[in-house]
Amino acid sequence: MKLNIPKIFNIDKWIQNAEPHARYFVWWFGIILALATVVNIHAILSQRNPFTLCVLWICFFLFMFAGGIVSISELRRSKQKGTEIRQKIRWGGEMNHSRIFYEEMKAKMVTYKTKTLGITEKGKRTIREKGTRNPITLEYEHILPARLWTQNLWSGIRQAAVNYFSHEKIKWHDQRDNLLSSQILCVNIFFPLRNHLPLVNGFLKKFYPSLAKVTDIDFEYIGPRNRNYLKEPGGRGYNRTSADVAITWEDIEGKNNLLLVEFKFTEPNFGECSKSENPDRDRCNHGEVVISSPQTECYRSEVGRPYWEMVLSPQGPFIREMLNRTQYCPFRYDFYQLMRNQLLAKCIAEDKDSGFHVAEFAVCYDDRNETLLNLSHPIDSDSNPLTSWKSFLKNPSSFKHFTIQQLLKHIDHTDNLPSELKQWRAYLNTRYGL
């Protein structure tokens, strides 16, 4: 049973109120202490002036007391700020206030949630506070209550998409109740097209002139069954390199081909290498050392991932000399997801039993997201991650990129669009402004 014991003396509130005065006294007592020390040091040492010595000790103790209050306040403020930053990074990326597109979309999603869905209840996230490990529950307007997460899907595909993911053993992301989820937007765009594959033919034909028809659209694709090229745990959609979309197409010779697509919505980058379990994170700051000996200098290699073995292989897709252009590991900041997907496409293409003649990698993104197209760490003054990524590749044409707007514009120009897709386009326009 929890006892409600009233607080006679609230130390937290007292420290908060005392802090401004403490800062003031820290400065003044510090000055007095310094002057008293310089002027009266001789008197103190000879013990001829006990009054001065007493004043000096009083100033010293007051200085330490006030400094302690300031230090406690700073520590608590830093701790709280760290918690807020971790939450913002994990649940919405609000840390970068220059992300105008993100803020606009968040406001739009809140309006959609309350006005269209009629949901006012906030979604919750519970994490453990660093240091204390105490659980902290935060509420967000742009997140749905967990029990209502399927409202995040367009009504025209809601049940079908849930059944499909269940049948194919595909895991929904932890952010499935987040109205800004890129996986949800990806499914809301591409799942309806599974029943209208000819609409995608003309669009992909711009990239592949030999394309005869698109034959399938899949999600969270990890490669042919019974294959684990990158020796990763997990499965489709979790703890494993999974292409957000996999488009299978047939060429004019009847051969099957594959395009893996990484889909981005409001994300600020293409994924950083997680260093949470790395026992020596400083190694990531020394690119040449990592490249020269990844077995001892890269945590991913130490736990059995063959990424570097494939990256540095003469048969690999990368130009080794171009990887040395960064002082840090080239995959530390903006290119980690791109690297893994590029390797997955390469492995599928080289596997004679995969069933695919050509397997390549592409990125689909929202052209309003300017933050995504600005590298946090530019490569040779090039801040565009898409052009920078191509410069790493032996065959730059094996990497494609297109925007959501380009795909939808192509569909909008199609004659006699089915009524179902007209409703779908109205939904995307109302909710996302697409």
TORBADREN-107767 format. One record per residue (C-alpha): residue in three letters; x, y, z. Coordinates in steps of 0.02 Angstrom, whole numbers, plus 32768, in hexadecimal, padded with zeros to 4 digits. Last residue first. Example, Ala and Ser with C-alpha at 12.3 -4.5 7.8 and 13.67 -1.06 7.14 Angstrom:
SER82AC7FCB8165
ALA82677F1F8186
end
This chain:
LEU801082C175E7
GLY7FD783377672
TYR7FEC82AB76F1
ARG7F3C828F7735
THR7ECD82E576B8
ASN7F3882C2761F
LEU7F5A820E764C
TYR7EA081F1766D
ALA7E6B824475CA
ARG7EE881D5756D
TRP7E9E813A75BF
GLN7DED81717593
LYS7E23818574DE
LEU7E7A80DD74ED
GLU7DD680867516
SER7D7E80E47489
PRO7DF78097740C
LEU7E64811573AC
ASN7E1F812872FD
ASP7EB9817772AF
THR7F5B817B7310
HIS7FA282277331
ASP7F81821773EB
ILE7FE9817773EE
HIS808281CF73A7
LYS806A825E7422
LEU806181DE74B0
LEU810A81947483
GLN815D823E746E
GLN8113827D7511
ILE815481E87573
THR820182167535
PHE827E81B274D1
HIS8328816374EA
LYS838B80DE748F
PHE842F808774B7
SER84728009743A
SER849A809D73C7
PRO852C80CB7439
ASN858A802B740B
LYS862D802C746C
LEU85D1808374F8
PHE860F81017577
SER85E881967507
LYS8533815C74FE
TRP8524817575B9
SER855F822875AE
THR84DC824D752B
LEU84528209759A
PRO8497824D763E
ASN8498830275FF
SER851183697668
ASP85A3836275EE
SER863183C7763D
ASP86A88332762B
ILE862982C37683
PRO85B4832876F3
HIS859C82F477AA
SER84E6831077DF
LEU84BB82F3772A
ASN8431835F76E2
LEU83B083057679
LEU835082C3770E
THR834283737755
GLU82EA83AE76B7
ASN8254833D76D4
ARG81D983877658
ASP8215830D75D1
ASP81CE827A7633
TYR823D81E27619
CYS8255814475B3
VAL830480FA75B2
ALA833F8073753B
PHE83A17FD07539
GLU83C07F5274AF
ALA83A37E9A7488
VAL83B47E5E73D5
HIS839D7DAA7399
PHE83367D73742F
GLY83087CC27462
SER837B7CC474F9
ASP83D27C2574C1
LYS845C7C7D7460
ASP84827CE974F8
GLU84E77D7C74B5
ALA844F7DEE74A3
ILE840C7DBF754F
CYS84B37DE4759F
LYS84C27E8D7547
ALA84127EBF757C
LEU84397E937631
LEU84DE7EF27628
GLN84867F8F75EA
ASN84047F7C7672
ARG848B7F7176F8
MET84ED800676B6
LEU8453807476A2
GLN841E80507754
TYR84C88085779A
PHE84E0811B7729
ASP84C181B67792
TYR852F81AB782D
ARG85A6811D784F
PHE85AC80CF77A3
PRO8645812C7762
CYS86A581067804
TYR86F181AD7837
GLN8770821B77DE
THR870A820C7740
ARG874D81FE768F
ASN8791814F76AD
LEU86F480FC7669
MET871B814175BC
GLU87BC80DB75B3
ARG875C803A75D4
ILE86E480507543
PHE864A7FF1757A
PRO85DA7F6C752B
GLY863E7ED67569
GLN86997E5D74F6
PRO87447E9C752F
SER87017E8375E0
LEU870F7F1C7651
VAL86547F35766A
MET86307E7B7674
GLU86AF7E5976FE
TRP867B7EFC774E
TYR85C57EC7775C
PRO85E77E147793
ARG85917E29783D
GLY85DD7DB278BC
VAL85D87E0F7961
GLU86897E51794C
SER86637E8C789C
ARG85D67EFA78DB
TYR86467F3D7965
CYS86C27F7F78E7
GLU877C7F97790F
THR87BC7EE47926
GLN876E7E8C7891
PRO875E7F347836
SER881C7F417822
SER88507FBA7799
ILE87A180017783
VAL878D8023783C
VAL883980747848
GLU881780E177B1
GLY8770811877F8
HIS87A7814D78A5
ASN871081937902
CYS86B980EA790D
ARG874480AB797E
ASP870C81277A03
ARG867580BA7A23
ASP86D880377A82
PRO86637FB97AD6
ASN85E27FC97A4A
GLU85397F977A90
SER84E3803F7A75
LYS8542806679D5
SER84B0805E795B
CYS84EE808778AC
GLU848F81207873
GLY83F7811A7803
PHE83C98168775E
ASN83B0821777A4
PRO8334829477F0
GLU829E821E77E7
THR81FA827177B2
PHE81C781F57729
LYS8248817976EA
PHE823780D5768B
GLU82C980627661
VAL829D800575C2
LEU82DF7F5E7582
LEU82C67F4674C6
LEU82BE7E947486
ASN82C67E3C73DF
ASN82727DA47394
LYS82A07D7372E2
GLY821A7D66725A
GLU82867DAB71D0
ILE82237E4E71CD
ASP824A7E687285
GLU81E47E30731A
TRP81D57E9873B8
THR81DA7E787472
ILE81CB7F1174E2
ALA820C7EFD7594
VAL81D87F837610
ASP821B7FAF76BC
ALA82B87F49769A
SER82E27EE67736
THR83917ED97780
ARG83707E797820
ASN83457E9D78D4
TYR828C7EAF78A9
GLY82227EC8780D
ARG82317E1A77C5
GLY829A7DB17839
GLY83127DB978CA
PRO83C97D8E78CE
GLU84457DC77848
LYS84BF7D6077E3
LEU84C27DDD7752
TYR84907D6076CB
ASN840A7D0A7731
ARG83B07C9D76B3
ASN832F7C1876DB
ARG82A97C79767D
PRO82E57CF575FB
GLY83197DA0763C
ILE82EF7E0B76D4
TYR82547E657692
GLU81F97ED5770C
PHE81697EE87690
ASP81387E9975E9
ILE80FD7EDA7541
ASP80E87E5D74B5
THR80E57E4073F7
VAL81177EE873AC
LYS81137EDA72EF
ALA817E7EDB7251
LEU82157F3A7291
SER82A37F477212
PRO82A680067221
TYR82CE7FF672DC
PHE82D8809B7339
LYS825280F672D5
LYS81F8804F72C8
LEU81DE80597383
PHE815980E0736F
GLY8103809072DA
ASN80F17FE97330
VAL80B5802A73D9
LEU8001804273A1
PRO80037F927359
LEU80137F51740D
HIS7F637F837441
ASN7F357F0774CA
ARG7FDF7F16751D
LEU7FCE7FD27504
PRO7F607FDE759F
PHE7FF47F9D7606
PHE8070801C75C0
ILE803180C27603
ASN7FE2809976AC
VAL806A801676C7
CYS80F4809776B1
LEU80948115771A
ILE8089809577A7
GLN814080687797
SER816F8120779A
SER811781377840
LEU80DF81EC7859
LEU803681BA78A2
ASN809381537922
ASP803080B77951
ARG809D804978E1
GLN813980917931
ASP81707FEB797B
HIS817C7FAD78C8
TRP81017F2C7888
LYS814C7E7F787F
ILE81377E1977E1
LYS81087D6277F9
GLU80C57D557747
HIS80177D267786
SER80187DAC780D
PHE80557E337798
TYR7FCF7E037719
ASN7F447DFE779A
VAL7F6F7EAD77DC
ALA7F7A7EEF7729
ALA7ED27EA476F9
GLN7E7D7EE77795
ARG7EB17F9A7779
ILE7EBB7FA176BB
GLY7E298014768D
SER7E23805D773D
TRP7ECD80AC7724
LEU7F40807677B1
ASN7F6480DB784F
GLN7EBB80A57893
THR7F137FFD78A9
TRP7F6D80487941
LEU7ECF805779A9
ARG7F047FE87A3C
ALA7FAA80447A47
PRO7F5880EF7A5F
LEU7F8C815479C7
ILE802881BF79C0
HIS80298272797F
GLU7FE982B87A25
TYR8076826D7A8A
GLU807B822F7B3D
LEU811581FF7BA3
THR812781717C1F
ILE81CB81637C7F
PRO820480C07CCD
ASN829680CF7D48
ARG833A808F7D02
THR839181067D7B
GLY8424812D7D09
LYS83C4813F7C67
GLU830A814B7C82
ARG82AD80B17C4B
ILE823280C87BBF
THR817680CE7BB0
ARG8122811C7B18
LYS806C81517B15
GLY7FED81867A93
LYS7F7A82167AB9
GLU7EBD82067ABF
THR7E6482827A4D
ILE7E2B820979C6
GLY7DA38243794D
LEU7DF881EF78B9
THR7DDE82837845
LYS7DE5831978BB
THR7E5082DA794C
LYS7ECA826778F3
TYR7ED082CB7851
THR7EF4836B78B3
VAL7F7F83147914
MET7FC582CF7871
LYS7FCB837B7822
ALA802583C478B8
LYS80A5833778AE
MET80B7835077F3
GLU80DE84097808
GLU815A83E67894
TYR81B38363782B
PHE81B983D57794
ILE8203846377FA
ARG829583FB7836
SER82FD8490786D
HIS82D0846B7922
ASN833F83D17920
MET8316837679C2
GLU8266834B798B
GLY829B82A07949
GLY81F4824F796C
TRP81F481BF79E5
ARG82A9818A79F6
ILE8303822F79DA
LYS828582927A3C
GLN828782177ACB
ARG834582157AD5
ILE834782D37AD0
GLU82C682E07B5B
THR832582677BCB
GLY83C982C47BAE
LYS837483697BD6
GLN833383237C79
LYS83DF82E57CAB
SER843183887C79
ARG83B283EB7CDE
ARG83CC837A7D73
LEU8489838A7D69
GLU847F84467D4F
SER840E84597DE6
ILE847F83ED7E52
SER851884517E1A
VAL84C484F87E3C
ILE849484C17EEB
GLY8542847F7F0C
GLY859185227ED0
ALA852685807F4E
PHE8563850F7FDA
MET861985147FA0
PHE861985D37F97
LEU85C185DF803F
PHE8646856D8089
PHE86D585D38040
CYS86898679806F
ILE8677863E8123
TRP872B85FF8121
LEU876B86A680E2
VAL870787078163
CYS874F869B81EE
LEU880086B281AF
THR87E5876D81A7
PHE87A8876B825B
PRO883B86FD8291
ASN88B78784825A
ARG896687628299
GLN896086A9826A
SER8A0886BC8211
LEU89C7865A817C
ILE892186B5817E
ALA896E8761818A
HIS89E2873D80F9
ILE895386FB808E
ASN88E9879280B5
VAL88E487F38011
VAL88F087627F97
THR887B86EB7FF3
ALA87FD8770801F
LEU87F887A97F69
ALA87DB86F77F28
LEU875586D27FAA
ILE86FD87767F89
ILE86FA87517ECE
GLY86BA86A07EE8
PHE863C86DE7F67
TRP85FB87567EE3
TRP85F186DB7E53
VAL85AC86497EB6
PHE853486C17F0C
TYR84DA86EC7E6B
ARG84D086377E33
ALA848A86097EDD
HIS8405868F7ECF
PRO83C986477E29
GLU83D185947E70
ALA837185B07F11
ASN82C4859A7EC6
GLN82F084F87E6E
ILE835084B97F06
TRP82BA84DB7F75
LYS824384877EFC
ASP82AB83E97EFA
ILE82C883ED7FB6
ASN820D83EF7FDC
PHE82068402809A
ILE816F83C580F9
LYS8142834A8070
PRO809D82F68091
ILE80A1823980A2
ASN802A81E1802C
LEU8043812C805B
LYS804280AA7FD0
MET800080008000
end
